[in-house]
Amino acid sequence: MAQWGIKPAVPMSEEQFRLWQTLVESRTGILLQPTRKLFLETCVTTRMRELGMEDYDNYYERLMAGSPGSSEWVALTDKLAV
């Protein structure tokens, strides 16, 4: 019997968190304190699931390859600005 449901967010390593924290701050001005790590994980993981992606590093590279005004960046920013 298949299991269904929403998988929990994959934890970010501290290094990944710092990388994402820097990217979000530089592109949006949103400051994410370490206490907001779970929030960031949830937002990023939600967007990754919508795209069928499971790896923070691959998604990060995808965002870095596009411009700050790309539709993908806008979609992620919408989740972060809730």
C-alpha positions, 0 to 999 in steps of 0.5 A, spaced: 500 500 500 502 506 497 503 512 503 501 519 501 501 525 504 506 531 504 513 530 506 516 534 511 521 539 509 528 536 508 533 540 513 538 545 510 545 544 513 548 550 516 552 552 510 546 551 505 542 556 510 548 561 510 548 561 502 540 562 501 540 567 507 545 571 503 542 570 496 535 572 499 538 578 503 542 580 497 536 580 492 530 582 496 533 585 502 529 580 507 534 579 513 533 572 515 536 571 522 538 563 524 531 563 528 528 563 521 531 557 518 525 553 519 521 558 515 526 558 509 526 551 509 519 551 508 518 556 503 524 553 499 521 546 499 514 548 497 517 551 491 521 546 490 516 541 490 512 545 485 517 544 480 519 537 482 525 538 485 528 535 491 535 538 492 537 545 495 543 546 491 540 544 484 534 549 486 539 554 488 543 553 482 537 554 478 536 561 481 543 563 480 542 562 473 536 566 472 536 574 473 533 577 479 527 579 476 526 572 473 519 568 474 522 563 478 525 568 483 518 572 483 515 565 485 520 564 490 519 571 493 512 571 493 512 565 498 518 568 502 514 575 503 508 572 506 
